[in-house]
Each structure stands twice: as structure tokens, then as C-alpha cells.
Amino acid sequence: MYKIHTEIGKNRLYITINGILSLEEAKKARAAIESSVASLKTGFDVINDISKLIRADEAGGIVLKEINVLLIQKGVKRIVRVVGTSKIGLIQFANNTVQIEQYKIHYVPSMKEAEKLLDGDGEE
């Protein structure tokens, strides 16, 4: 299951992924993310809550990488991943993340810490 929403005032995209992400759901999430990003300005931030993700199907992992490339192309500035205790999900996300200098990925234990970091109350 996934949930996508934007907060225009903060120029921020929120992506929450729970449970087991199938290839079909990953493709739907990619389409929803692409649609949502259209309403944000270049330099937007992403909070990606994978704290309740169990894993994605192997093919779904490929779509995760495609989503990462999409965010880069659309001008993402910072990505904060809320990881909680999701070890398998975290490893899968890390393995399917494109590493480039244009943006930073931060890992935090809670949504509160993610908001604090992006709102400027935390260390960068």
C-alpha cells in the first residue's frame, strides 16, 4: 500500500509505503508521484516514510529506481527517509537509490524528525 500527497506551501512531497509493494502498486505509485510533482517547484523536498514497508517485489525494486530518477529529473533537493525499524525495506531502498551530488538523502527514525530536519530545526 502507498499514499502520496503534497504540501504546496512547504514545496514538499510525502510518500508513504507500507507492507509488501507489488509491481502493480509500484507502477501506480510512480504515476501518482509524477502527477504530484508537477504541482511543486524545482528544489522540492521529499519525505519518504518506509517505516512500515516489509519489502517490494523484485520487479517493484526496479520501479523504485525509476521513481528515484524521476525525482532527480523533476528537481528534488533533499530526500528524508523515515526508516523506523524496517531493515529489509531500508536495504532494498538503499540498493535501488541513484547516488548523485545534486541531492542528499537523510535517514531518520520518525516523521517528527523528518519534519524537523526539513523545517530547519535539525542538523543537515
Disulfide bonds with the S-S distance in Angstrom:
none
